[in-house]
Amino acid sequence: MFHRLMPVAGALALLVAGPALAHHPMEGMQLVPSAFTGLISGLAHPLLGPDHLLFLVALALVGLQRSGRWMITLLAVGLAGSSLGLIWPGLPAAELLVSLTLVVEGLVVLGRLPQGLLLPAFALHGYVLSGSVIGWESTPIATYLLGLLLSQGALLLALLSLRGVAQQLNVQTRTLLAGTLIGIGAAFSWTTLVA
């Protein structure tokens, strides 16, 4: 019984936290951009926003059941999204769209949408993660992007161990997890709209 309550407890914790906790480490620690702080910030940033972290973790349910090339493609697409965010910042409603990627991911898990939609969703996450370094010099930006690549790559590699678990989930559990993703994504989207 306890193991069935864990997803619900996790979902409630994420709902209480809200996407507003996705602050950039440089802001909170009042650090000056440098090569080192850029790297540290890039390593930490994807893990600080519950919507970003949940999206990455939920990839174990669907995206990581594919080949290793899929993971490399996701990383490349995410980095391309970050680069695009540096070149063309200010996409309207980007945070709202990131929240909605959780809904998309849940629908992919349910088989209602094609898995290919995870690629633009991952690019959108990369795009949003670049917004906090606009105006930095090129060296801290480069090390920030390297940190993003390393942290997301490490997390995706860690999730490979969950591939077997994800494949063994019964239909009811997959449906529950997908519904949780959809609910959290909808809640984050609502929070973004009313904030």
C-alpha atoms as one frame of an Amber mdcrd trajectory, in Angstrom:
protein
   0.000   0.000   0.000   2.832   2.391   0.911   4.468   2.085  -2.525   1.181
   3.129  -4.145   1.060   6.324  -2.091   4.585   7.422  -3.066   3.637   8.818
  -6.513   0.741  10.716  -4.961   2.945  12.121  -2.184   5.587  13.119  -4.724
   2.988  14.771  -6.909   1.585  16.731  -3.986   5.071  17.893  -3.005   5.693
  19.087  -6.543   2.353  20.857  -6.658   3.127  22.687  -3.441   6.610  23.600
  -4.657   5.410  24.925  -8.003   7.634  25.862 -10.923   8.629  29.131  -9.266
  11.444  27.323  -7.460  13.378  27.062 -10.729  15.622  29.974  -9.798  19.053
  30.229 -11.226  21.816  29.316  -8.721  23.770  32.438  -9.658  20.900  34.674
  -8.531  20.367  33.009  -5.186  24.046  32.898  -4.317  24.809  36.326  -5.827
  27.828  34.959  -7.678  29.730  36.797 -10.390  29.636  35.001 -13.761  32.951
  33.246 -14.458  33.997  30.025 -16.154  33.741  28.125 -12.850  30.437  29.587
 -11.659  29.001  29.132 -15.154  29.875  25.426 -15.028  28.458  24.992 -11.514
  25.314  26.848 -12.488  24.856  24.719 -15.609  25.305  21.541 -13.595  22.712
  22.602 -11.003  20.117  24.470 -13.027  18.124  21.568 -14.552  17.836  19.959
 -11.140  16.397  23.028  -9.391  13.165  23.382 -11.338  10.661  20.653 -10.441
   9.041  20.842 -13.887  12.403  20.328 -15.635  13.466  17.546 -13.283  10.125
  15.744 -13.500  10.208  15.927 -17.301  13.687  14.357 -17.351  12.805  11.634
 -14.845   9.583  10.765 -16.665  11.567  10.111 -19.837  12.344   6.731 -18.266
   8.712   5.792 -18.872   8.921   6.197 -22.618  11.937   7.890 -24.178  14.642
   5.705 -22.715  12.974   2.528 -23.958  14.485   3.446 -27.281  18.074   3.090
 -28.448  21.080   4.920 -27.012  20.971   7.202 -30.043  17.662   8.548 -28.758
  19.411   9.829 -25.624  22.175  11.484 -27.666  19.525  13.025 -29.893  17.685
  14.378 -26.840  20.883  15.945 -25.520  21.681  17.487 -28.903  18.150  18.840
 -29.264  18.243  20.261 -25.723  21.567  21.965 -26.366  20.251  23.305 -29.671
  17.243  24.684 -27.796  19.575  26.385 -25.302  21.620  27.866 -28.138  18.459
  29.126 -29.829  17.411  30.708 -26.541  20.669  32.648 -26.451  20.274  33.825
 -30.037  16.521  34.516 -29.947  15.438  35.110 -26.327  11.992  36.029 -25.150
   9.706  33.368 -26.619   6.242  34.386 -25.384   4.751  32.041 -22.795   7.843
  29.801 -22.760   7.385  28.781 -19.100   3.730  27.950 -19.764   4.765  25.794
 -22.711   7.367  24.007 -20.561   4.653  23.189 -18.023   2.482  21.848 -20.828
   5.293  19.511 -21.920   4.465  17.439 -18.834   0.930  17.046 -20.196   2.361
  16.072 -23.581   4.710  13.585 -21.928   1.821  12.023 -20.006  -0.166  11.664
 -23.224   2.869  10.053 -24.891   3.088   7.554 -22.014  -0.600   6.765 -22.548
   0.057   6.238 -26.263  -2.231   9.129 -27.249   0.558  11.185 -28.842   3.640
  10.098 -30.818   6.991   9.803 -29.032   8.528  12.207 -31.547   6.831  15.093
 -29.712   9.329  14.615 -26.888  12.063  16.078 -29.122  10.563  19.571 -29.471
   9.500  19.370 -25.812  13.116  18.717 -24.798  14.265  21.567 -27.055  11.804
  23.853 -25.282  13.264  22.863 -21.913  16.718  23.701 -23.246  15.426  27.013
 -24.560  14.046  28.045 -21.178  17.205  26.972 -19.353  19.234  29.437 -21.432
  17.208  32.485 -20.409  19.028  33.080 -17.155  22.446  33.584 -18.774  21.454
  36.211 -21.333  24.012  39.024 -21.188  26.841  36.932 -19.793  30.230  36.903
 -21.497  31.031  34.046 -23.861  33.261  31.988 -21.505  30.710  31.680 -18.650
  27.987  30.937 -21.225  30.118  28.189 -22.793  30.827  26.575 -19.417  27.148
  26.952 -18.443  26.126  25.077 -21.607  28.760  22.434 -20.853  27.346  22.106
 -17.331  23.813  21.732 -18.734  24.994  19.057 -21.139  26.846  17.169 -18.390
  24.041  17.321 -15.816  21.306  16.319 -18.246  23.509  13.607 -19.745  24.344
  12.218 -16.302  20.685  12.205 -15.309  19.663  10.474 -18.532  22.416   7.889
 -18.027  21.202   7.288 -14.470  17.703   6.802 -15.841  18.937   3.974 -18.060
  18.824   1.826 -14.932  15.088   2.527 -14.738  14.467   1.320 -18.287  13.791
  -2.250 -17.121  11.517  -1.041 -14.336   9.574   1.167 -16.754   9.062  -1.747
 -19.135   7.741  -3.965 -16.335   5.083  -1.517 -15.126   1.568  -2.796 -15.553
  -0.991  -0.801 -17.509  -2.704   0.560 -14.397   0.548   1.891 -12.923   1.590
   3.454 -16.235  -1.837   5.073 -16.492  -1.570   6.388 -12.931   1.902   7.816
 -13.585   0.780   9.353 -16.877  -2.254  10.890 -15.177   0.018  12.276 -12.459
   2.249  13.879 -15.118  -0.783  15.383 -16.840  -2.165  16.688 -13.542   1.136
  18.217 -12.442   1.674  19.754 -15.879  -1.821  21.241 -15.806  -1.274  22.577
 -12.270   2.074  24.144 -13.220   0.439  25.662 -16.304  -2.341  27.136 -14.220
   0.204  28.528 -11.742   2.085  30.145 -14.626  -1.114  31.673 -16.003  -2.287
  33.180 -12.718   1.102  34.273 -11.396
